[in-house]
Amino acid sequence: MAGGTEQGMFSIVLTETIAGSGDLFVRSVEVPMHGFVHKLVFNEDRDHSEVFVPELANMLGGYLSAENKPGLTTAPDMILDLPGAVLGRLRVLRIKGAQGRMQVFVRFAYFIGGIQAAFRDRTCFDTPTLTHREALATAILTDICMPTLDLAALSAATGAGDTTQERMVNRLEDMQRRQDDLVFYVELLKRYVQHHAPPIPKQHPFHQIDSSQFS
């Protein structure tokens, strides 16, 4: 999918200060932009419950309280609703770092809305994330709309030969391979539109003007 899903749209790094203690503190948060990474680094020990809003902190707590050993946990169908944002598709990687201290890398493959909604305090992410909205629009166009339009154009082609039929089959097979991603992506967008999209301004009806007042 477009929009930086390989790298992750929202990533959190937590580390132990004392090896084996199991006490994990937030070290950094990253949001990739077009051509660079926007990174917030914490220079003091901050527990995840101090950094993130309760909805996100409680969800993270369930994964961080797992047995203190390296491993990978994925929740590909996970969708977390926050006031003003939706996060989706979670991946948690635990590794032993320097001096045997545990490091935990949390990645959400998708987010829609303002990422400031994930934090308790105001951060550098409090400006509108227009680049992410542009990325989402691009993803919808390239991953959903364009393949559908291609199929429509191919099916409408006159005198379609073996080459056209082969292209249609290839396109359908590609969409089938990515069906799970597309369905999840559409669900994430639906959730955001239903709960967080700005309301449509109320339209006032036109009033007929009595021309006699101008005579």
C-alpha positions in Angstrom: 0.0 0.0 0.0 1.1 3.5 -0.6 1.8 6.0 2.2 4.9 4.5 3.9 3.4 1.2 5.1 6.7 -0.7 4.9 8.4 1.7 7.2 5.4 2.3 9.4 3.3 5.4 9.7 3.8 5.7 13.5 6.6 4.1 15.4 7.5 4.0 19.1 10.8 2.9 20.7 11.0 1.9 24.4 14.1 0.7 26.3 15.2 -0.5 29.7 17.6 1.7 31.6 18.7 -1.2 33.8 19.1 -4.6 32.1 16.6 -7.2 33.3 14.5 -4.7 35.3 11.5 -4.9 33.0 11.0 -1.2 33.4 10.6 0.2 29.9 10.7 3.9 29.1 9.7 5.7 25.9 12.9 6.8 24.1 11.5 8.1 20.7 8.6 8.4 18.4 8.9 8.6 14.6 6.5 9.6 11.9 7.9 9.3 8.3 7.2 12.2 5.9 7.9 12.5 2.2 11.7 12.1 2.0 12.5 12.4 5.8 11.5 11.2 9.2 9.9 13.4 11.9 11.4 12.2 15.2 10.6 13.1 18.8 13.3 12.1 21.3 12.8 12.0 25.1 15.9 12.9 27.1 14.5 11.7 30.4 12.7 8.5 31.6 9.1 8.7 30.7 6.7 5.8 31.2 4.3 5.1 28.3 1.3 6.0 30.5 2.9 9.5 31.0 3.5 10.0 27.3 0.4 8.7 25.6 -3.4 9.1 26.1 -5.1 6.4 28.2 -6.6 4.5 25.2 -3.2 4.0 23.6 -1.3 3.6 26.9 -3.7 0.8 28.1 -3.4 -1.0 24.8 0.4 -0.8 24.8 0.5 -1.9 28.4 -0.9 -5.3 27.4 2.0 -5.9 25.1 4.7 -4.4 27.2 3.8 -6.5 30.2 4.5 -9.7 28.3 7.3 -12.0 29.3 10.6 -10.0 29.2 12.3 -11.8 26.4 13.0 -11.2 22.7 10.2 -11.9 20.3 7.8 -10.6 17.7 4.1 -10.0 18.2 1.7 -8.9 15.4 -1.9 -7.8 15.4 -2.7 -7.2 11.7 -6.4 -6.7 12.3 -6.0 -4.3 15.2 -7.8 -0.9 14.9 -7.5 1.6 17.8 -9.9 4.6 17.8 -8.5 7.7 19.5 -10.3 11.1 19.8 -9.2 12.6 16.5 -7.2 9.7 15.0 -7.4 6.0 14.1 -4.4 3.7 14.3 -4.2 0.3 12.7 -2.1 -2.9 12.1 0.2 -3.3 15.0 3.7 -4.9 15.2 5.8 -5.2 18.4 9.4 -6.4 18.2 11.4 -7.1 21.4 15.2 -7.4 21.1 18.2 -7.4 23.5 20.2 -4.3 22.9 23.4 -2.9 24.3 24.5 -4.2 27.7 21.6 -6.7 27.6 18.9 -4.0 27.9 15.6 -4.8 26.3 14.5 -2.7 23.4 10.9 -2.7 22.2 9.9 -1.4 18.8 6.2 -0.7 18.3 4.9 0.1 14.8 1.5 1.0 13.5 1.4 0.5 9.8 -1.4 3.0 9.4 -2.8 6.1 11.0 -5.5 8.5 9.9 -6.0 11.9 11.5 -3.8 14.1 13.7 -1.1 12.1 15.5 -1.0 14.7 18.3 -4.2 12.9 19.4 -2.0 10.0 20.7 -0.1 12.2 23.2 -1.0 13.6 26.6 1.1 16.7 26.2 1.4 19.1 23.3 4.3 18.0 21.0 5.9 18.9 17.7 3.2 16.8 16.0 0.4 19.3 16.8 0.4 20.8 13.4 -1.9 19.3 10.7 -0.4 16.2 9.1 -1.4 17.2 5.6 1.3 15.0 4.1 -0.3 12.0 5.6 -3.7 12.9 4.2 -2.1 13.4 0.8 -0.5 9.9 1.2 -3.8 8.4 2.1 -5.5 10.0 -1.0 -2.6 8.7 -3.1 -3.0 5.2 -1.7 -6.8 5.2 -2.4 -6.1 6.3 -6.0 -3.2 3.9 -6.8 -4.3 0.9 -4.8 -8.1 0.9 -5.2 -9.4 3.3 -7.8 -6.8 2.9 -10.6 -7.0 -1.0 -10.7 -10.8 -0.8 -10.8 -10.7 1.8 -13.7 -8.1 -0.3 -15.5 -10.4 -3.4 -15.3 -13.3 -1.3 -16.6 -11.3 0.0 -19.5 -10.1 -3.5 -20.4 -13.6 -5.0 -20.2 -15.0 -2.3 -22.4 -12.2 -2.7 -25.1 -13.6 -3.8 -28.4 -12.1 -6.8 -30.1 -10.3 -7.9 -27.0 -7.8 -10.5 -27.8 -5.7 -12.9 -25.8 -3.4 -10.0 -24.6 -6.3 -8.0 -23.1 -7.7 -11.1 -21.4 -4.3 -11.9 -20.0 -4.0 -8.4 -18.6 -7.4 -8.6 -17.0 -6.5 -11.9 -15.3 -3.2 -10.5 -14.1 -4.9 -7.4 -12.7 -7.6 -9.5 -10.9 -5.0 -11.9 -9.5 -3.0 -8.9 -8.1 -6.1 -7.5 -6.4 -6.9 -10.9 -5.0 -3.4 -11.2 -3.5 -3.9 -7.8 -1.8 -7.5 -8.4 -0.8 -6.8 -8.5 2.9 -4.8 -5.2 2.8 -7.5 -3.5 0.7 -10.4 -4.6 3.0 -8.5 -3.5 6.1 -7.6 -0.2 4.5 -11.2 0.5 3.5 -12.4 -0.4 7.1 -9.8 2.0 8.6 -11.0 4.8 6.3 -14.7 4.1 7.1 -13.9 4.2 10.8 -12.3 7.6 10.5 -15.0 9.1 8.4 -17.7 7.8 10.7 -16.1 9.0 13.9 -13.6 11.8 13.2 -14.2 13.5 9.8 -15.1 17.2 10.1 -18.9 17.7 9.9 -20.3 19.0 6.6 -21.4 22.6 7.0 -25.1 23.1 7.2 -26.5 24.4 3.9 -29.0 27.3 4.3 -31.8 27.3 1.8 -32.1 30.1 -0.7 -34.8 32.6 0.2 -36.9 34.2 -2.5 -36.5 38.0 -2.5 -39.6 40.1 -2.8 -38.8 42.4 -5.7 -41.4 44.9 -4.5 -39.0 46.1 -1.9 -36.8 47.5 -4.6 -39.5 49.4 -6.4 
